């Protein structure tokens, strides 16, 4: 309990400045979090990949215009929305957020934003996978703009540590936050396209990225046919890809991280000690992850409470 209180205090100046509150729905919709948790739990019981995609959905939402639910809007009227952009095409659990929204609306009409529901669902996804629980600041508003073209600002899996630092800094996040948040890569699946450059024709000197363990690179080449031969091919992010654990950091140390961006953090002097720290201590990782999630999820620039998460009012 004391650890959770400290996390709240650390993030206090951030979410208060964004107009968020821990007790936003205590009177008006006291059961909102349990309603969302039940929907996420039921979906996960049917599909173990749901937590990974909900967590990724929340990240991708927050990194564009702040956590405003813009990733939930459907394309239409000549506009291609974020959810239909290449980085988001593999997200498949929009139905979970839509179901949670319907359940919340039945209990508390026009009070809880889709952005808040997505933030709750991402937290619940982590908890259901064995990760930490944190109190989610509440009171986000939903955005009215969603553009596929803006997803180009998402951090690339090919970034180096310096590029990651710049991408996170633009969102008020530190490189230390980046190290904690990439721990989410312990969950889920990656398409070959996100790391193919590392295993074939890497540069003029090396066919394979030299930071990748050769035996692992060979296994990845076997799992990933030549480009465009199997567009949906891919591999699990780590062998325990449905469990929120510290294995991802151990894979980085063993030169078996799928993404070059994650592997680059082992060579940066300011982040290498954290990689080793989190690889040794689940408690240290969970504490840092929860703190950085509160910080990231408190970014918000929305304007309304959507009636339907797929469309603006």
N, C-alpha and C positions, 0 to 999 in steps of 0.2 A: 504493500500500500504506500509506504513512504517513497519508494522508487517512482511510483506513478505520480505522486504529488510533486516530486522534484521535476519530472518531465513537464508537468503543467506549468510550473513556475517559470521554467526556462523559456517556454513558448509563449508566455503570457503577453509580452510586449508585442509579439508578432500578430497574434489573432485578435487582440483587443483593437489594434490599429486597423484591422480589416473589418471591424464591426461584428466579430464573432463572439460567441458566449458558450460556456459549458452548460448553462441551465436554460438555454433558449426555449426548449419544449417541455420543461418540467411541469408546467400548468396546462399549456394548450394542447400538447400531444405527448403525454408522459410515456406511452408505450411504443413510440416510434422505433427505437433501436431494437427492441425485441421483435417487432413486426418484420423489420428488414432482416434480422438475423435468422428468423424462421424460414423466410423465403430462400435465403442463401444456403442455409443448411439443407433444405429439401432438394434444392437443385444440385448441390454437391453430392448428396446421397445417390443421385442418379447419374452424375457425370463428374468424375474426379478431376477433370481438367478445368472445371469452373473457377476455383479459387485463383489459379494462375492468370486466367484471362481477365478476371475482375480487377486484380491488382494491377495488371498491365494497362487495362482500360483507364484506371484512375491516374496512373502516371502520365499516360499520353494525353489525358484531358488537362491535367494541371500544367503541363509543359507548353501548352499553346497559348491560351488566353487566361491562364489561371484556372482554378478548379470551379468551372462554371457549367459543367454538363454539356459543353458544346460538342463533345464527341458522341453524344447520344442523339443529336439531331439528324434526321434523314435528309438525303439529297432531294432537290426539287426546284422547280422554277428556273431551270438552267444553271443552278448552283450545285457543284459537287462537294459534298460535306466531308468532314474529317474522317468519318467512319468508313468511307469508301476510298480513302487514299491508300497507297501500297503498304505503308507501315501498319495499317489497322485492318487490313483485309482478313487476317487470320483471327481477329477477335470474334467470338461466336456466342457470347453470353449476354448480349443486349436484352434478350428476353427476360433475364433474371431481374435486371433493373426495372424493366417495364412492369413485371409482375409485382415487384416490391412497391412501385409507385401506385399501382392500382390498390394494393392492400392498405397502404398509408392513406390514400385519398378516401377510402371507405371509412377509415377511423377518424381522420383529421383533414377534411377538405381544404385545399388551397392554402396550406400552412407550411409544408415541408418541400424544399426545392429538390429537384432531381440531382443537383450537385451534392447536396447533403446526403441523399440516399446512396449515391455512388461512393462517397467517403465512408459511410457506415459499412457498406458492402465490402469495400476493400479491406477495412480493418477486420471484419468478420471472416473474410477469406483467409487472412493470415492466421487468425486464432484457430480456425477449423483445420489448418494445416500443421498446427503445432507451434506456431509462433506467438509473439507477445500480444497482449491486449493493451490498448491505450484509450484514453478518453478523447473522443473526437470533438474539437470545437465546432459549434453549430451556428447556422445563420447565413450560409452561402446563398447567393442569388444565382439564377440561371441566366446564361448568356443568350443572345439572340443571333449570334454570328457563328457560322461553322464553315470553314473553307479548306478544301483538300490541299490547296497550295501551301497553306501555312504549316503543314506537317513536315515540311522540309527543315524546320527549325528544331525538330526532335534530335537529341544526341544520336549520332551514328554509331553502330557497333564497330566501325573502323576507326573511330577517333583515337587519338593518343591522349595522354594524361593532360597535356596543356589545352587541347581542344575541349576535353571534358570540363576542365576548370572554367573555361570561358562560358560554355553552355550552361553550366549550373549557376555561375555568378550572375548571368542575365536574369535569373529567377530568384536571386537573393539567397542562393544556396552555396555552401562552401565545398571545396574538394573533399573535405572530411565527410560532409553529407553524402557526397557521391559514393564514397567507399561504403558507407552504411547502406545506402539505398540499392546499390548493385547487388547486395545480398539477396534481393528479391529474385535474382536470376537462379536461385536454387529451385524455383518452381517453374514448371512448364516445358515448352517445346520450342525449338528454333528451326526455322526453315533453312535449307542449305544456302539460299541466296544471302543470308545475313553473315555468313562466314566463308563463302566460297572463295573469295579473293585470297584468303589465307592458305588455302590448300592447293591452288593451281595458279601458275603464272603470277606469283606474288610480286616479283620485280625482276629487273634485268639480271640480277645476280643469283637470286634464289627462286626456285619454283614453289617452295613452301615457306611460309613465315618461319624464320629461325627461332622465334620465341615459342613456337608450338612444338611440343614433344613429338619427335618423328613417329613413334609407334601410334600415337593418338591421331596424328595427321593422316597416317595410312588408313586407320579405321574410318575416319571421316570421309576420305576419298572413296572408300568402299560403300559407304552409306549414301553418298551423294553422287549420282550420275553426272555426266557432263552437262553443262548449263543448258537449260530448257528441255532436257530429256524427261525430267520428272519434276515439274514445278512445285509439287506439294511435298517433296521429299524433305526429310529433316531428321533431327535427333533430339533426345531429351536433353534439357539443360544440364542435368547431372543425374547419376544413377538413382537418386532418391528424389525424383522430380515432382512428387506430390507431397513432400514433407519439407516444412520450413526449418531447415537446419543450417549448420555452418559448413557443410560440405563444399559449397561453392568457393569459399576462400581457400580451402585445402586444394581444390582443383587448380586454382590460380597459382599457388605455390608449386604444384606439380607440373606446371606448364600445360594444363589441360582445360583452360577456359576457352569456351567457344568463341567469345567475342574478343577482338584485338583491344577494344576499349577497356575491358575488364583486366586483361593481361597487362596492359600498359601501367596499371596502378602499382604493380609489383616493382617496377623500375624507377618510380618517382620517389625521391627521398622523403617527401612529406607524407606519402600515403603507404609506403612499404611497411612501416611499423604497425599500422592499423590492420593491414591484411593479415599479418602474423598474429596480432592480438585477437582478431575475430575468429581466426582459424583455431585458436586455442580455447576460447571462452564463449560459450553460448550466451551467458549472462551479459557479457560486454557487448556482444553483437545485438542482442534483443533490446538492450537499453538504448544503444545508439540508433538502431533502426526506428524504434518508436519515437524518439526525440526528433529525428529527421523527417519522419512521416507527418508529425504534427506541424512541423515547420513548413514542409512542402504543401500540405493539404490546406493550409491557411491562406494561400494565395487565391484571391477571388476577385472577379471583375464583372459579375453578372448584374442583371437589372430586374428580373421578374421571378415569380414562382410559376413554373410551367404546369399546366393542367395535364399535359401528356408529354413525356420526356422526348418523344420523337419530333415534336413540332413546337414552334414558338406560339405564344398565345395570340 
